Amino acid sequence: MVKAVTATDFENEVLQSGKPVLVDFYADWCGPCKMLAPTVDEVSKEMESQVGFAKINIDQNSGIADFFGVMSIPTLILFKDGVEKIRLVGVQPKDTLINTIMGNINE
């Protein structure tokens, strides 16, 4: 399940999480974001025991997007132990998401 987070709970839900968290930076008006969302949902159901999944609306939480240097959306950032491990920009196929996550959560 992909949990919606805001600037208020970002640190607690993402940076202080006990497991890696993939964050989808998106906007409601973004076509590619809408294309990517079902893939992220699907991957979240398959990997929820290993990884947390969150999404943050950059229009409503621009400070977080600015802080992490999100310049284009959709942007996916995998955080582990409060640190950015990997960043993907644009629509990604399911296999790429899974392989990228798996390659970075066990380091």
C-alpha positions in Angstrom: 0.0 0.0 0.0 1.3 3.4 -0.9 0.8 5.9 1.9 0.2 9.6 1.3 2.6 11.7 3.3 3.0 15.4 3.9 5.7 17.7 5.1 4.4 17.3 8.6 4.9 13.5 8.8 7.6 13.0 6.2 10.5 12.7 8.7 8.6 10.2 10.8 7.1 8.1 8.0 10.1 8.2 5.7 13.4 9.3 7.2 12.9 7.5 10.6 11.2 4.4 9.2 12.6 1.1 10.3 12.7 -0.1 6.7 13.6 1.4 3.4 10.9 3.6 1.9 10.3 4.4 -1.8 8.8 7.9 -2.2 6.8 8.9 -5.3 7.0 12.7 -5.8 4.0 13.6 -7.9 1.4 16.1 -8.8 -2.3 15.6 -9.6 -2.0 17.4 -13.0 1.0 15.3 -14.1 0.1 12.8 -16.9 3.3 10.7 -16.5 2.7 10.6 -12.7 -0.8 9.1 -13.4 0.8 6.5 -15.7 3.3 5.5 -13.0 1.0 5.3 -10.0 -0.5 1.9 -10.8 2.9 0.4 -11.3 4.1 1.8 -7.9 0.8 0.4 -6.3 1.5 -3.0 -7.8 5.1 -3.1 -6.7 4.1 -1.9 -3.2 1.7 -4.9 -2.8 4.5 -7.3 -3.8 7.2 -5.8 -1.6 5.4 -4.3 1.3 7.1 -6.7 3.8 10.5 -5.4 2.8 9.9 -1.8 1.8 7.6 1.1 2.7 5.9 3.0 -0.1 4.9 6.7 0.2 3.7 9.4 -2.2 4.0 13.1 -1.7 2.2 15.8 -3.7 4.8 18.4 -4.6 2.2 21.2 -5.1 1.0 20.8 -1.5 4.5 20.1 -0.1 6.9 22.1 -2.2 9.4 22.6 0.6 10.1 18.8 0.7 10.5 18.7 -3.1 12.8 21.7 -3.0 14.9 20.2 -0.1 15.5 17.0 -2.1 16.1 18.8 -5.4 13.2 17.3 -7.2 13.2 19.1 -10.5 11.0 16.8 -12.7 8.1 14.5 -11.9 7.5 11.8 -11.4 10.6 11.3 -9.3 11.0 8.2 -7.2 13.6 8.3 -4.3 14.5 5.3 -2.2 15.4 6.2 1.3 17.2 3.9 3.7 18.2 4.8 7.2 17.1 8.4 6.4 19.5 8.7 3.5 18.7 8.8 -0.3 20.0 5.6 -1.9 18.8 5.9 -5.4 16.6 8.2 -7.6 14.6 7.4 -10.7 13.0 10.1 -12.8 10.2 9.5 -15.2 7.9 6.6 -15.9 9.6 3.3 -15.1 8.6 -0.3 -15.9 7.7 -2.6 -13.1 10.8 -4.8 -13.5 13.1 -1.7 -13.3 11.4 -0.6 -10.1 11.8 -4.0 -8.5 15.4 -4.5 -9.6 16.4 -1.1 -8.5 14.8 -1.5 -5.1 16.2 -5.0 -4.5 19.7 -3.8 -5.6 19.7 -1.0 -3.0 17.9 -2.3 0.1 20.5 -4.9 1.1 23.6 -2.8 0.9 
